[in-house]
Amino acid sequence: MAVGMNKILVIGIGLFVGCLLLRCEEVDGKEYIVGDEKRWSPDANLTQWTEDKKFKAGDVLVFEYKDPLLMVAAVRDKYLFDKCELYAGVIKLYTSGNDHAVLEKGTIYFAPYPSPYCENGMKLTVHVE
């Protein structure tokens, strides 16, 4: 019986130490409503919205909108994003009006697709740690 308990204790300590060494990340990410009270809309200042935020892998961006012209395209290609030529680089298209995008490490770009709002500056760049 004592040998079994010792094995459990050793395994538990090993898992704890392993977790510390690997710097285990939080399982549940933080949820952000894009644009806060203005939501995903041309009225939201999305550049300013991101200024005080530090995004981490596992965080969730919530895109809320009613206008069907405000669908959300996620792209990784900065050139296509800057030019608003999203059709060639879309990795995910969100269309429900209540979309949840789980963030992965790296930089990801979001813009309305297809719509003239992208050309007018409605864009979101997210750097994820």
Solvent accessible surface area in square Angstrom, and as a share of the most:
residue,aa,sasa,rsa
1,M,204,0.91
2,A,71,0.55
3,V,103,0.59
4,G,36,0.34
5,M,120,0.54
6,N,87,0.44
7,K,128,0.54
8,I,114,0.58
9,L,110,0.55
10,V,102,0.59
11,I,109,0.55
12,G,37,0.36
13,I,95,0.48
14,G,43,0.41
15,L,128,0.64
16,F,129,0.54
17,V,67,0.39
18,G,26,0.25
19,C,52,0.31
20,L,110,0.55
21,L,139,0.69
22,L,145,0.72
23,R,202,0.74
24,C,76,0.46
25,E,104,0.47
26,E,149,0.67
27,V,143,0.82
28,D,107,0.56
29,G,33,0.31
30,K,126,0.53
31,E,106,0.47
32,Y,24,0.09
33,I,60,0.31
34,V,0,0.00
35,G,7,0.06
36,D,64,0.33
37,E,141,0.63
38,K,105,0.45
39,R,87,0.32
40,W,1,0.00
41,S,22,0.14
42,P,67,0.42
43,D,109,0.57
44,A,13,0.10
45,N,89,0.46
46,L,6,0.03
47,T,101,0.59
48,Q,112,0.50
49,W,17,0.06
50,T,26,0.15
51,E,129,0.58
52,D,122,0.63
53,K,43,0.18
54,K,146,0.62
55,F,7,0.03
56,K,114,0.48
57,A,28,0.22
58,G,26,0.25
59,D,9,0.04
60,V,27,0.15
61,L,0,0.00
62,V,4,0.03
63,F,0,0.00
64,E,48,0.21
65,Y,23,0.09
66,K,197,0.83
67,D,49,0.26
68,P,105,0.66
69,L,92,0.46
70,L,9,0.04
71,M,44,0.20
72,V,0,0.00
73,A,0,0.00
74,A,1,0.01
75,V,0,0.00
76,R,91,0.33
77,D,61,0.32
78,K,115,0.49
79,Y,139,0.53
80,L,30,0.15
81,F,9,0.04
82,D,72,0.37
83,K,110,0.46
84,C,21,0.12
85,E,66,0.30
86,L,5,0.03
87,Y,152,0.58
88,A,73,0.57
89,G,16,0.15
90,V,47,0.27
91,I,98,0.50
92,K,103,0.44
93,L,71,0.35
94,Y,28,0.11
95,T,79,0.46
96,S,84,0.54
97,G,15,0.14
98,N,86,0.44
99,D,9,0.05
100,H,91,0.41
101,A,3,0.02
102,V,100,0.57
103,L,4,0.02
104,E,116,0.52
105,K,122,0.52
106,G,35,0.34
107,T,40,0.23
108,I,17,0.09
109,Y,18,0.07
110,F,1,0.00
111,A,0,0.00
112,P,1,0.01
113,Y,49,0.19
114,P,80,0.51
115,S,20,0.13
116,P,81,0.51
117,Y,51,0.19
118,C,2,0.01
119,E,115,0.51
120,N,124,0.63
121,G,52,0.50
122,M,12,0.05
123,K,45,0.19
124,L,2,0.01
125,T,48,0.28
126,V,1,0.00
127,H,121,0.54
128,V,12,0.07
129,E,98,0.44
